[in-house]
Amino acid sequence: MTSFYTKKELKKLGLKAYGENVFISKKASIYGAENIIIGNNVRVDDFCILSGKITIGNYVHISAYCVLYGKFGIEIGNYSGISPRCTIFSATDDFSGNYMISPMVPAEYTNIINGLVKLSDYVQIGTNTVIMPSVTIGKGSVTGAFTFVTKNINPWKICFGIPAKEIKNRSKKLLKFAKNIPK
């Protein structure tokens, strides 16, 4: 017995589309499967939550205990990864005190801040990173552990902190290896 869905079980999940060599833990929770697209060579580990409009590229790993709230869209590029216990928000409540907070409160009393979150190709998100709405993480960039991302990150940067700060450039040597991996 395997802890990942079989091909037959994957089909029953009702995903919008999925590729070959897809491994989704039976302990992951998927909401709105009809809005989720998964590429080839993707693994989603135990206790992850995928909810909303999510597009996952090829050769992607989403580690245990990650949460992707994709009501307004999350796109994950090829050769990217999300380390354990990360959270990505495409929407959040307005905590200013000018509005109520809760999905149980009528919408006219709340203010939802929202926008597409995009992780470009070759992005790696460090453990316990939180990414807020309307953020793009540029090609090849990485975040360190416990990073809070509220603004776009330029391509090929290493960044960490609360809030995230670009610390230095990241090597592009990995691109050499990607050329040898079958599509």
C-alpha positions as CSV (number, residue, x, y, z in Angstrom):
1,M,0.0,0.0,0.0
2,T,1.3,3.4,-0.9
3,S,0.6,6.7,0.8
4,F,0.1,8.5,-2.6
5,Y,-2.9,8.3,-4.8
6,T,-2.7,5.8,-7.6
7,K,-3.4,7.0,-11.2
8,K,-6.9,5.7,-10.9
9,E,-7.5,7.5,-7.6
10,L,-6.0,10.7,-9.1
11,K,-8.6,10.7,-11.8
12,K,-11.3,10.5,-9.2
13,L,-10.1,13.6,-7.4
14,G,-11.5,15.7,-10.3
15,L,-8.5,17.8,-10.9
16,K,-8.8,20.2,-13.9
17,A,-5.7,18.6,-15.4
18,Y,-2.6,16.6,-14.3
19,G,0.4,15.2,-16.0
20,E,2.5,12.1,-15.6
21,N,4.4,11.0,-12.5
22,V,2.2,12.9,-10.1
23,F,2.3,11.9,-6.4
24,I,-0.2,13.5,-4.1
25,S,-0.4,12.2,-0.5
26,K,-3.7,10.7,0.6
27,K,-3.2,12.8,3.7
28,A,-3.3,16.1,1.7
29,S,-6.6,18.1,1.5
30,I,-7.7,19.4,-1.9
31,Y,-10.6,21.9,-2.2
32,G,-11.9,23.1,-5.6
33,A,-10.0,20.3,-7.4
34,E,-11.7,21.4,-10.6
35,N,-9.6,24.6,-10.5
36,I,-6.2,22.9,-10.0
37,I,-3.8,22.1,-12.8
38,I,-0.7,19.9,-12.0
39,G,2.2,19.3,-14.4
40,N,4.5,16.4,-14.8
41,N,6.8,15.1,-12.1
42,V,5.1,16.7,-9.1
43,R,4.9,15.6,-5.5
44,V,2.6,17.0,-2.8
45,D,3.4,15.6,0.7
46,D,1.4,14.8,3.8
47,F,-0.9,17.4,5.5
48,C,-0.8,20.0,2.7
49,I,-3.9,22.0,1.8
50,L,-4.5,23.1,-1.8
51,S,-7.5,25.3,-2.2
52,G,-8.6,27.4,-5.1
53,K,-7.1,28.3,-8.5
54,I,-3.7,26.7,-8.5
55,T,-1.4,25.9,-11.4
56,I,1.7,23.8,-10.7
57,G,4.4,23.4,-13.3
58,N,6.8,20.5,-13.9
59,Y,9.3,19.0,-11.5
60,V,7.8,20.7,-8.4
61,H,7.8,19.4,-4.8
62,I,5.5,20.8,-2.1
63,S,6.7,19.6,1.3
64,A,4.6,18.5,4.3
65,Y,2.3,20.9,6.1
66,C,2.2,23.6,3.3
67,V,-1.0,25.6,2.7
68,L,-1.8,27.2,-0.6
69,Y,-4.9,29.5,-0.5
70,G,-5.5,30.1,-4.1
71,K,-8.9,31.8,-4.3
72,F,-7.4,34.5,-6.5
73,G,-4.7,32.4,-8.1
74,I,-1.4,30.8,-7.3
75,E,1.1,29.8,-10.1
76,I,4.2,27.7,-9.4
77,G,6.8,27.5,-12.1
78,N,8.9,24.6,-13.3
79,Y,11.7,23.1,-11.1
80,S,10.4,24.9,-8.0
81,G,9.9,23.8,-4.5
82,I,8.1,24.7,-1.3
83,S,9.7,23.6,1.9
84,P,7.7,22.4,5.0
85,R,5.2,24.5,6.8
86,C,5.0,27.4,4.2
87,T,1.8,29.3,3.6
88,I,0.8,31.2,0.4
89,F,-2.1,33.6,0.6
90,S,-3.8,34.9,-2.6
91,A,-6.3,36.7,-0.3
92,T,-6.2,38.1,3.2
93,D,-8.5,40.1,5.4
94,D,-7.9,43.8,6.1
95,F,-6.7,43.9,9.8
96,S,-6.8,47.7,10.0
97,G,-9.8,47.7,12.3
98,N,-11.9,49.5,9.6
99,Y,-13.6,46.2,8.6
100,M,-14.8,43.0,10.2
101,I,-12.7,39.9,9.8
102,S,-14.0,36.4,9.1
103,P,-15.5,34.3,6.3
104,M,-18.6,34.1,8.5
105,V,-19.3,37.9,8.4
106,P,-21.3,39.2,5.5
107,A,-19.0,40.4,2.7
108,E,-20.2,44.0,2.8
109,Y,-18.6,44.4,6.2
110,T,-15.2,43.0,5.2
111,N,-12.4,44.1,2.9
112,I,-10.5,41.3,1.2
113,I,-7.0,42.1,-0.1
114,N,-6.3,39.8,-3.0
115,G,-4.1,39.1,-6.0
116,L,-2.3,36.4,-7.9
117,V,0.8,34.9,-6.4
118,K,3.4,33.7,-8.8
119,L,6.5,31.6,-8.1
120,S,8.6,31.7,-11.3
121,D,10.7,28.8,-12.6
122,Y,13.6,27.6,-10.3
123,V,12.2,29.2,-7.2
124,Q,12.7,27.6,-3.8
125,I,10.7,28.7,-0.8
126,G,12.4,28.1,2.6
127,T,10.7,26.5,5.5
128,N,8.0,28.5,7.4
129,T,7.9,31.2,4.7
130,V,4.7,33.2,4.4
131,I,3.8,34.8,1.1
132,M,1.1,37.4,0.9
133,P,-1.2,38.3,-2.1
134,S,-0.1,40.0,-5.3
135,V,3.5,38.9,-5.0
136,T,5.8,37.6,-7.8
137,I,9.0,35.8,-6.9
138,G,11.3,36.2,-9.8
139,K,13.0,33.4,-11.7
140,G,15.6,31.5,-9.7
141,S,15.1,33.3,-6.4
142,V,15.0,31.6,-3.0
143,T,13.7,32.6,0.5
144,G,15.4,31.6,3.7
145,A,13.6,30.0,6.6
146,F,10.9,32.1,8.4
147,T,10.8,34.7,5.6
148,F,7.7,37.0,5.3
149,V,7.2,38.0,1.7
150,T,5.0,41.1,1.1
151,K,6.6,42.5,-2.1
152,N,7.9,41.2,-5.3
153,I,11.4,39.6,-5.3
154,N,13.7,40.2,-8.3
155,P,15.0,37.2,-10.3
156,W,18.0,35.3,-9.0
157,K,18.1,36.7,-5.5
158,I,18.6,35.1,-2.1
159,C,16.4,36.7,0.4
160,F,15.2,36.3,3.9
161,G,13.8,38.2,6.9
162,I,10.7,39.8,8.2
163,P,9.9,41.5,5.9
164,A,11.9,39.8,3.1
165,K,15.1,41.5,2.0
166,E,17.2,40.7,-0.9
167,I,20.6,39.7,0.5
168,K,22.7,38.6,-2.5
169,N,22.6,37.1,-6.0
170,R,21.9,33.4,-6.5
171,S,24.1,31.4,-8.8
172,K,22.6,30.3,-12.2
173,K,24.7,27.2,-12.4
174,L,21.6,25.0,-11.8
175,L,20.4,26.0,-15.3
176,K,23.1,23.8,-16.7
177,F,21.6,20.8,-15.0
178,A,18.0,21.5,-16.1
179,K,19.0,21.2,-19.7
180,N,19.7,17.5,-19.1
181,I,16.4,16.6,-17.5
182,P,13.8,15.2,-19.8
183,K,10.7,17.4,-20.3
